[in-house]
Amino acid sequence: MMLVFIMLYKLGDSFAANMSTPFLLKIGFTQTDIGAIQGGMGLIATIVGTLAGGALMSRWGINRSLWIFGGFQAISNFAYFSLAQVGQNYTGLVVTINIENFCGGMGTAAFLAFFMSLCNSRFSATQFALLSSLMAVSRDILVAPSGAIAEATGWPLFFLISIAAAIPGLLLLPVFAPWNGE
């Protein structure tokens, strides 16, 4: 069950991230627009989110951070949903990318700390590498049908589905990261 949790925790975030560039191109942004925002401001938002997540996690603990940041990751997909409703809007693009990357950075900080807490110090490098690879299953394999889903449902509904895809991982939090556990 722990392995299932690891695969599902960031699934909703991975669904949205996997289709973000095709979505942005489809609604009229250029590759230059997307690259400038994702590679510039988006990268900064990810770094700031990761640092903020680490700082907050030191106060709240790993378990509570997994709950809060996992919720933020899921809710942040509403930014893409909103952009799908509005269409090509540069302010919307900047806000969406920054929200998504900031929340994703926070979630990643807590999730990687959770991985480290699972590792035995004698085998930490190997175990961390295996856990990280397992996390990549959701990012690379489980999201494979996302293009077909987006095409079949349309962009607004697809991003609502990406929010729903986050729920199974969040529902496993009481088992693997109880709120009062740390």
TAWOZI-V159019 format. One line per field, one symbol per residue. ss: DSSP state (a for helix, b for strand, c for the rest). phi: phi as a letter, one per 30 degrees, with the letter a starting at -180 (. if undefined). burial: I if it has 16 or more other ideal C-beta (glycine too) atoms within 10 Angstrom, else O. A space follows every 10 residues. Layout:
ss=???
phi=???
burial=???
//
This chain:
ss=caaaaaaacc aaaaaaaaaa aaaaaacccc aaaaaaaaaa aaaaaaaaaa aaaaaaaaaa caaaaaaaaa aaaaaaaaaa aaaaaaccca aaaaaaaaaa aaaaaaaaaa aaaaaaaacc aaaaaaaaaa aaaaaaaaaa aacccaaaaa aaacaaaaaa aaaaacaaaa acaaaacccc cc
phi=.dddeddcec ddddedddcd dedddddjdd ddeddddddc dddddddddd ddddddddcc jddddedddd ddeddddddd edddddjdad dddddddddd dddddddded ddddeddddd ddbedddddd ddddddeddc cdcedddddd ddcjdededd dddddddedd ddeedcbeec da
burial=OOOOIIIIII IIIIIIIIII OOIIOOIOIO OOIIOOIIOO OIOOIIOOII OOIIOIIOOI IIIIIIIIII OIIIOIIIII IIIIOOOOIO OIIIOIIIII IIIIIIIIII IIIIIOOOIO OOOOOOIOOO IOOOIOIIIO OIIOOIOOII OOOOIOOIII IIIOIIOOII OIIOOIIOOO OO
//
